[in-house]
Amino acid sequence: MSNLAEERMTRPDAGVLRSEMQLTAKMLKHACRRGLALIQKPVDSANESFRNEWVEIIEEYKRLWLIRNRPGGMEDSVHRMELILFDYE
C-alpha cells in the first residue's frame, strides 16, 4: 500500500478509487490481525481495539458506498458487517 501514495492516476474517480483500495487494505489487515488473535487466545484485551477499528471501517464503507452505489442495498451490506461487532463484546 505504500506505493499507492506515489501513483499518478488521472481518472476522474482517482480519489475514490484510492480510498476504496485503502479501505480494502484496512479490512484485510483487520481480518489478519483478528485471525491471529483468535489463534493465540485469549483476545479479551484486544476486543475494544478490534471493535473500534471495525466501527471506523464500517463508517468509511458507508461513505464510499454512497459515492458508488444507490442507497438501497447499503443497509443489508452494512448489517452483515455490524454482525461482526457482536464478536467483540
Sequence and secondary structure as in RCSB ss.txt:
>XXXX:A:sequence
MSNLAEERMTRPDAGVLRSEMQLTAKMLKHACRRGLALIQKPVDSANESFRNEWVEIIEEYKRLWLIRNRPGGME
DSVHRMELILFDYE
>XXXX:A:secstr
 GGGGG    STTHHHHHHHHHHHHHHHHHHHHHHHHHHH   GGGHHHHHHHHHHHHHHHHHHHHHHS STTHH
HHHHHHHHGGGGG 
